[in-house]
Amino acid sequence: MREGHKTDIRQRFLNEKEAAAFLGCSVQFLQKQRSRGSGPTYYRQPRLIRYDIEDLELWMRKHRVEPEPKPINLLEKRGRPRKYPLIIDGKIVKPAAARQEVGL
């Protein structure tokens, strides 16, 4: 076996600790995922667990979430009540009155 080929394989396959660092998670997370039968694909050898970098990247892409923009409702009651007035349609409205108008 060529020496260059050996280093290519070592760089392609990661142990648990390296895979966890690559994914930004803990080793315990990967262990739980394996015991549940989920998580990234892995290779099991006697006393060794190895992850292929391509499989880790594929698993991350599969769990990608595209955020959907939500419309902002200024009249929605969230957190502490506002102490300053709202401007709706060019008119100054107190927050409590604005909520009453829309039935909040």
C-alpha positions in Angstrom: 0.0 0.0 0.0 1.3 3.4 -0.9 2.1 5.8 1.9 0.0 8.6 0.4 -3.1 6.3 0.2 -2.9 5.6 3.9 -2.9 9.3 4.8 -5.9 9.8 2.5 -7.9 7.1 4.3 -6.9 8.5 7.7 -8.1 12.0 6.7 -11.4 10.6 5.2 -12.4 8.5 8.3 -12.9 10.1 11.7 -13.1 8.6 15.1 -16.0 9.5 17.5 -14.2 12.5 19.0 -13.2 13.9 15.7 -16.7 13.3 14.2 -18.3 15.1 17.2 -15.9 18.1 16.7 -16.7 18.1 13.0 -20.5 18.2 13.7 -20.2 20.5 16.6 -21.9 18.0 19.0 -20.7 15.8 21.9 -19.5 12.3 21.7 -22.4 11.3 23.9 -24.8 12.6 21.3 -23.3 10.4 18.7 -23.4 7.4 21.0 -27.1 8.0 21.7 -27.9 8.4 18.0 -26.2 5.1 17.3 -28.1 3.3 20.1 -31.4 4.6 18.7 -30.5 3.6 15.2 -30.4 7.1 13.9 -27.7 9.7 13.3 -25.0 9.6 10.7 -23.9 6.4 9.0 -20.9 4.8 10.7 -18.5 1.9 10.3 -18.1 -0.6 13.2 -14.9 -2.5 13.6 -13.9 -4.5 16.6 -13.6 -1.8 19.4 -13.6 1.0 16.8 -16.3 3.3 15.4 -15.4 5.3 12.3 -17.3 8.0 10.5 -16.8 8.9 6.8 -16.6 12.7 6.3 -18.8 12.4 3.3 -21.5 10.6 5.3 -21.3 13.3 8.0 -21.7 16.1 5.4 -24.6 14.2 3.8 -26.3 13.8 7.3 -25.9 17.5 8.0 -27.4 18.5 4.6 -30.3 16.1 5.2 -31.2 18.0 8.4 -30.9 21.5 6.9 -33.8 23.7 7.8 -34.8 26.7 5.6 -36.3 29.4 7.9 -39.6 30.8 6.8 -40.1 34.5 7.4 -43.2 35.2 9.5 -45.1 38.4 9.3 -44.7 40.7 12.3 -47.8 41.6 14.2 -47.1 44.8 16.1 -50.4 44.4 18.0 -49.6 40.9 19.3 -49.1 40.8 23.0 -45.6 39.6 23.8 -43.5 40.2 26.9 -44.0 43.3 29.0 -46.7 45.8 28.0 -45.4 48.7 26.0 -45.2 52.0 27.8 -44.9 54.1 24.6 -47.6 54.6 22.0 -47.9 52.8 18.7 -48.3 54.6 15.4 -50.9 52.8 13.2 -51.9 54.4 9.9 -50.3 57.6 10.9 -52.3 57.9 14.2 -50.8 57.6 17.7 -52.6 54.8 19.5 -52.0 53.6 23.1 -51.0 49.9 23.2 -54.0 48.9 25.3 -56.4 50.7 23.0 -54.8 49.1 19.9 -55.2 45.6 21.4 -58.9 46.3 22.2 -59.6 47.4 18.6 -58.4 44.1 17.2 -59.9 42.0 20.1 -56.8 41.0 21.9 
